[in-house]
């Protein structure tokens, strides 16, 4: 059964975004209290693409979920991350949403890392008040990559040559049709400059997020969090880190599973117990689930949505990625 607040959303509908108002609240775990902790699942490749099943992007969905959590007055939010990362822009937008949410509402967000929280998966965790990782979590992979394919050799084998008319010498930069000797030094310098700029931003996000969280924890008398190690940037070279290694470097605060994250969220919000809820969207495709919806049937179980492109699908070219190199194939 959905919580009463889900049925009474009309009281807030005139001042909240349509996306947030359409989300359904589902009870994950009951408790003998009205206090709530919201759980947001962040799974799969982080992308700005619209998801076909729900008609919105991962960024907009997270924005709506955080807005709904704020208006419901939850005590804390748990961000469940199981992602290899993804697009630079989409990752940064989610980071900004979490940072703004915590600042404006003074509601702590606890990141709970699953099997994988690498590159952009770590980027979105960095602003969280507390980060929990399993000791075997694959995380880190701090860096930026621009990935494309050069198929000129194949074109030459089949006797196909490009015929290009362009307005400037750099208009076809990063084209896969160019032979290696046609790539201008300026092209590589421009791309490397963009990568360096994004990489510097990545490190700034980690530094500011972790330092701000540590300052808040110390202010509130929470002494068991971790500060960044003096040499953490030496490990920001794209390498994968285990949860234990990330803890040693101060990139995470605590080792444990989702239950540890729940207990930490309770502690940071000063509660002994709370209901766990999630906010999920309506699916927008015909079929059995749609017929159930038209009949007024709702499932009380939370619906888990893969919030990104399938790992095996080809990522759009010509974009910068905070992405684990293990998932570029």
C-alpha positions as MATLAB code, in Angstrom:
seq = 'XXXXXXXXXXXXXXXXXXXXXXXXXXXXXXXXXXXXXXXXXXXXXXXXXXXXXXXXXXXXXXXXXXXXXXXXXXXXXXXXXXXXXXXXXXXXXXXXXXXXXXXXXXXXXXXXXXXXXXXXXXXXXXXXXXXXXXXXXXXXXXXXXXXXXXXXXXXXXXXXXXXXXXXXXXXXXXXXXXXXXXXXXXXXXXXXXXXXXXXXXXXXXXXXXXXXXXXXXXXXXXXXXXXXXXXXXXXXXXXXXXXXXXXXXXXXXXXXXXXXXXXXXXXXXXXXXXXXXXXXXXXXXXXXXXXXXXXXXXXXXXXXXXXXXXXXXXXXXXXXXXXXXXXXX';
ca = [
       0.000    0.000    0.000;
       1.273    3.449   -0.817;
       1.824    5.937    1.945;
      -0.822    8.560    2.603;
       1.505   11.286    1.370;
       1.419    9.703   -2.080;
      -2.358   10.002   -2.193;
      -2.350   13.558   -0.813;
       0.149   14.911   -3.352;
      -2.504   17.275   -4.725;
      -1.804   19.608   -1.810;
       1.643   20.278   -3.295;
       0.813   19.895   -6.977;
       0.388   23.594   -7.734;
       3.899   24.501   -6.550;
       5.911   21.472   -7.612;
       7.091   20.244  -10.986;
       4.821   17.845  -12.903;
       7.599   15.238  -12.931;
       7.896   15.202   -9.147;
       4.131   15.144   -8.651;
       3.722   12.104  -10.912;
       6.130    9.933   -8.942;
       4.644    7.157   -6.852;
       5.838    6.542   -3.316;
       6.474    2.887   -2.520;
       7.282    1.475    0.890;
      10.501   -0.540    0.971;
      10.617   -1.170    4.708;
       8.056   -0.304    7.361;
       8.745    1.071   10.822;
       6.673    2.211   13.778;
       7.187    5.899   13.002;
       6.187    8.539   10.480;
       9.839    9.466    9.813;
      11.118    8.487    6.383;
      14.387    7.910    4.602;
      14.164    8.082    0.806;
      16.173    5.646   -1.322;
      17.230    6.664   -4.831;
      18.644    3.982   -7.134;
      21.312    5.093   -9.592;
      22.128    2.136  -11.811;
      23.742    1.690  -15.206;
      25.529    4.156  -17.448;
      24.845    7.783  -16.510;
      23.442    9.525  -19.569;
      21.436   12.575  -20.531;
      19.440   10.510  -23.020;
      15.688   10.152  -22.490;
      14.831    6.680  -21.195;
      12.227    5.046  -23.410;
      10.355    3.308  -20.590;
       9.605    6.431  -18.577;
       9.987    9.297  -21.046;
      12.537   11.272  -19.057;
      16.285   11.344  -18.527;
      18.209   10.056  -15.550;
      19.109   13.651  -14.599;
      15.489   14.819  -14.606;
      14.388   11.705  -12.739;
      16.921   12.262   -9.956;
      15.866   15.934   -9.803;
      12.217   14.917   -9.423;
      13.032   12.307   -6.776;
      15.038   14.792   -4.719;
      12.274   17.388   -5.046;
       9.706   14.858   -3.882;
      11.947   13.846   -0.962;
      12.246   17.492    0.066;
       8.535   18.234   -0.033;
       7.789   15.063    1.930;
      10.265   16.179    4.591;
      12.353   13.018    4.679;
      15.037   12.739    7.346;
      17.738   11.560    4.937;
      18.344   10.226    1.433;
      20.319    7.116    0.524;
      21.811    7.177   -2.977;
      22.363    3.563   -4.075;
      25.082    3.703   -6.720;
      25.904    0.820   -9.027;
      27.371    2.498  -12.096;
      30.563    2.550  -14.189;
      30.009    6.264  -14.796;
      28.957    7.919  -18.019;
      28.665   11.303  -19.671;
      30.591   14.175  -18.116;
      27.691   16.633  -18.343;
      25.046   14.263  -16.952;
      27.327   13.269  -14.062;
      28.013   16.917  -13.249;
      24.322   17.817  -13.310;
      23.513   15.064  -10.810;
      26.411   16.167   -8.616;
      25.017   19.723   -8.610;
      21.519   18.457   -7.758;
      22.787   16.549   -4.722;
      24.959   19.428   -3.567;
      22.080   21.908   -3.859;
      19.603   19.548   -2.171;
      21.776   19.122    0.906;
      22.572   22.831    1.135;
      19.001   24.106    0.742;
      17.219   21.512    2.874;
      19.932   20.437    5.325;
      19.007   16.816    4.652;
      22.005   14.454    4.555;
      22.572   12.238    1.529;
      24.407    8.966    2.175;
      25.974    7.208   -0.809;
      25.765    3.418   -0.670;
      28.121    1.931   -3.249;
      27.291   -1.462   -4.698;
      29.486   -3.660   -6.856;
      30.580   -0.746   -9.020;
      30.791    2.996   -8.402;
      33.591    4.069  -10.703;
      34.457    7.310  -12.501;
      31.128    9.154  -12.914;
      29.691    6.728  -10.361;
      32.147    8.157   -7.859;
      31.691   11.722   -9.169;
      27.989   11.736   -8.193;
      28.870   10.276   -4.782;
      31.508   12.891   -3.962;
      29.127   15.618   -2.699;
      27.323   13.224   -0.341;
      27.551   13.816    3.393;
      28.727   10.229    3.906;
      29.973    7.502    1.558;
      29.688    3.777    2.338;
      31.408    1.178    0.153;
      31.838   -2.556    0.405;
      35.488   -3.510    0.766;
      35.224   -5.250   -2.625;
      33.400   -2.404   -4.389;
      35.107   -1.340   -7.620;
      35.421    2.421   -7.412;
      37.934    5.135   -8.260;
      38.728    5.311  -11.991;
      39.061    9.055  -11.482;
      39.637   10.593  -14.877;
      38.179   11.635  -18.229;
      38.228    9.872  -21.573;
      37.336   10.796  -25.144;
      36.785    7.605  -27.089;
      36.320    7.204  -30.836;
      37.208    4.811  -33.674;
      39.475    5.416  -36.661;
      38.233    3.412  -39.632;
      40.376    4.981  -42.382;
      42.430    1.808  -42.751;
      39.272   -0.181  -43.464;
      38.093    2.432  -45.959;
      41.425    2.235  -47.800;
      41.143   -1.552  -48.041;
      37.775   -1.362  -49.788;
      38.759    1.607  -51.966;
      36.666    4.302  -50.294;
      38.114    7.764  -49.716;
      36.399   10.734  -48.045;
      35.643   13.836  -50.105;
      35.338   16.768  -47.679;
      34.656   20.459  -48.164;
      35.006   22.448  -44.945;
      34.986   26.009  -43.693;
      38.117   25.698  -41.579;
      41.023   23.348  -41.058;
      39.650   22.070  -37.730;
      36.036   21.542  -38.792;
      36.561   17.789  -39.202;
      38.700   17.335  -36.101;
      38.435   13.913  -34.425;
      36.970   12.435  -37.595;
      37.403    8.675  -37.881;
      38.000    9.070  -41.621;
      41.389   10.722  -41.237;
      44.635    8.859  -41.671;
      47.092    9.316  -38.764;
      49.309   11.699  -40.756;
      46.320   13.955  -41.462;
      45.608   14.590  -37.783;
      46.832   18.100  -36.981;
      48.779   18.788  -33.777;
      46.213   21.477  -32.941;
      43.464   18.846  -32.868;
      45.182   16.748  -30.238;
      46.028   19.869  -28.224;
      42.410   21.061  -28.247;
      41.032   17.679  -27.189;
      43.693   17.268  -24.524;
      42.878   20.741  -23.211;
      39.191   19.846  -22.867;
      40.079   16.610  -21.103;
      42.473   18.390  -18.751;
      39.808   20.977  -17.904;
      37.221   18.307  -17.102;
      39.780   16.322  -15.104;
      40.625   19.390  -13.012;
      36.902   19.848  -12.340;
      36.636   16.188  -11.279;
      39.395   16.643   -8.709;
      37.866   19.910   -7.481;
      34.510   18.162   -6.999;
      36.165   15.445   -4.917;
      38.209   17.914   -2.896;
      35.328   20.280   -2.132;
      32.793   17.514   -1.506;
      34.945   15.474    0.828;
      36.288   18.499    2.716;
      32.797   19.974    3.164;
      31.433   16.651    4.438;
      34.328   16.285    6.863;
      33.754   19.805    8.194;
      30.051   19.124    8.765;
      30.800   15.829   10.482;
      33.309   17.435   12.806;
      30.862   20.250   13.573;
      28.202   17.696   14.524;
      30.634   15.632   16.588;
      30.785   12.736   14.118;
      34.400   11.702   14.503;
      34.599    8.444   12.546;
      34.454    9.905    9.027;
      37.491   10.069    6.775;
      39.403   13.018    5.367;
      41.232   12.871    2.046;
      44.738   11.471    2.338;
      47.535   13.882    1.466;
      48.542   11.743   -1.527;
      45.074   10.914   -2.907;
      45.733   12.700   -6.227;
      48.513   10.211   -6.975;
      45.761    7.608   -7.367;
      43.596    9.842   -9.562;
      45.137    8.430  -12.730;
      42.209    6.367  -13.941;
      43.021    3.259  -11.923;
      40.293    1.134  -10.354;
      40.299    1.067   -6.546;
      38.737   -1.377   -4.121;
      36.485   -0.101   -1.362;
      39.279   -0.738    1.139;
      41.779    1.250   -0.930;
      39.259    4.089   -1.282;
      38.786    4.095    2.498;
      42.538    4.283    3.051;
      42.685    7.308    0.713;
      39.745    9.028    2.384;
      37.574    8.754   -0.727;
      34.912    6.935    1.311;
      33.979    7.155    4.990;
      33.017    3.633    5.947;
      33.000    0.038    4.765;
      29.775   -1.916    4.707;
      26.623   -2.817    2.799;
      23.264   -1.113    2.336;
      22.262   -1.840    5.937;
      25.335    0.037    7.160;
      24.274    2.976    4.998;
      20.792    2.859    6.533;
      22.214    2.926   10.058;
      24.482    5.821    9.128;
      21.552    7.762    7.655;
      19.634    7.243   10.891;
      22.582    8.412   12.956;
      23.186   11.529   10.864;
      19.490   12.459   11.091;
      19.299   11.756   14.840;
      16.713    8.977   14.537;
      16.453    5.482   15.974;
      14.215    4.182   13.207;
      12.546    5.329    9.996;
      10.517    3.958    7.122;
      12.422    3.364    3.895;
      10.576    4.657    0.837;
      11.327    5.174   -2.814;
       9.765    7.350   -5.498;
       9.392    5.750   -8.885;
       7.883    6.956  -12.162;
       4.986    5.588  -14.128;
       5.992    3.530  -17.125;
       4.965    4.989  -20.457;
       4.559    2.049  -22.766;
       1.551   -0.083  -23.766;
       1.126   -3.563  -22.456;
       0.204   -5.487  -19.376;
       1.529   -2.954  -16.861;
      -0.349   -0.139  -18.608;
      -3.578   -2.136  -18.476;
      -3.049   -2.679  -14.770;
      -2.569    1.046  -14.323;
      -5.788    1.820  -16.220;
      -7.615   -0.640  -14.008;
      -6.409    1.216  -10.940;
      -4.063   -1.547   -9.796;
      -0.830   -0.433   -8.166;
       2.058   -2.508   -6.965;
       3.372   -1.728   -3.502;
       6.809   -3.078   -4.351;
       9.402   -0.566   -5.550;
      10.122   -0.741   -9.250;
      13.802   -0.911  -10.101;
      14.656    0.982  -13.263;
      17.966    0.718  -15.090;
      18.791    4.417  -15.224;
      21.096    4.412  -18.217;
      22.127    2.889  -21.475;
      22.827   -0.855  -21.482;
      26.541   -1.430  -20.990;
      26.751   -3.518  -24.111;
      25.237   -0.827  -26.333;
      27.448    1.607  -28.186;
      27.942    4.923  -26.444;
      27.441    8.081  -28.530;
      30.733    9.303  -29.969;
      32.067   12.832  -29.745;
      31.447   13.258  -26.010;
      33.626   13.343  -22.928;
      33.024   10.584  -20.400;
      33.679    9.912  -16.751;
      33.629    6.187  -17.498;
      35.510    3.128  -16.358;
      37.716    1.861  -19.220;
      36.392   -1.638  -18.521;
      33.073   -0.546  -20.066;
      34.235    1.019  -23.310;
      34.030   -2.209  -25.295;
];
